[in-house]
């Protein structure tokens, strides 16, 4: 079945960087975008960015440009998000989601990865 | 930056109709998508392209859009529909996704 499996929880110190992976299975990876969404504790969903695996061209929310990077390894159907210069405000659950190409139709979601930033 | 506005909460009795609105200046040109999120779980898409329902989503969920407002309607709400609901769309450039602030639906 179609699924996205994310890497495990992370605990990081302020100023550090974090990488979260998202491995896709059950569909042709290059036929869909990969989106990243986060949710701080008790807060709403926040769209972070997307990438078309075919072109490798990303699109980032203005808020995260400069310290957020999406990369993709199509040979293993895996997407990665890197977030640098972490602060306590980056403590959140990070979700990857499959997107219908060029849209905000996110039809399959990973279970989420908790990132905790604490000194 | 572009914003989508939702009411923070909606309350409805079981069997009644709940309506959740989402307003945004680009909605006349961009589709709205609706997501249900229950506590501790990943979101689930309940409406796509303003008014289409994915397979497996109950018929009581419907969507519409007119002008700068999209609406999610739950007709005959059930206790299991208690959740947070989010609209998602793109800004006028189509390059930025934006979520609404979310609406907590209470069925009691």
Contacts between the chains, C-beta under 8 A, distances in Angstrom:
chain1	res1	chain2	res2	distance
A	35	B	97	7.0
A	37	B	43	7.9
A	37	B	99	7.7
A	44	B	84	7.6
A	44	B	86	6.6
A	44	B	99	6.3
A	44	B	100	7.7
A	44	B	101	5.2
A	44	B	102	4.1
A	45	B	35	7.3
A	45	B	37	7.3
A	45	B	43	6.6
A	45	B	86	5.2
A	45	B	88	7.7
A	45	B	99	4.5
A	45	B	102	6.9
A	46	B	99	6.5
A	47	B	88	7.0
A	47	B	96	7.6
A	47	B	97	3.8
A	47	B	98	6.3
A	47	B	99	5.7
A	50	B	97	7.0
A	59	B	95	5.0
A	59	B	96	7.2
A	61	B	96	6.0
A	61	B	97	7.3
A	62	B	1	6.1
A	62	B	96	7.0
A	63	B	1	7.8
A	95	B	42	6.0
A	95	B	43	7.5
A	97	B	43	8.0
A	102	B	94	7.4
A	103	B	31	7.0
A	103	B	90	7.7
A	104	B	31	7.5
A	104	B	33	5.6
A	104	B	88	4.9
A	104	B	89	6.1
A	104	B	90	5.3
A	104	B	97	4.6
A	105	B	31	7.8
A	105	B	33	5.7
A	105	B	45	7.2
A	105	B	48	5.0
A	105	B	49	7.2
A	106	B	33	7.2
A	106	B	35	7.4
A	106	B	43	7.6
A	106	B	45	6.4
A	106	B	88	7.1
A	107	B	45	5.6
A	107	B	48	7.5
A	107	B	54	7.0
A	109	B	42	4.1
A	109	B	43	5.9
A	109	B	44	7.5
A	110	B	42	6.8
A	111	B	42	5.6
A	112	B	42	5.8
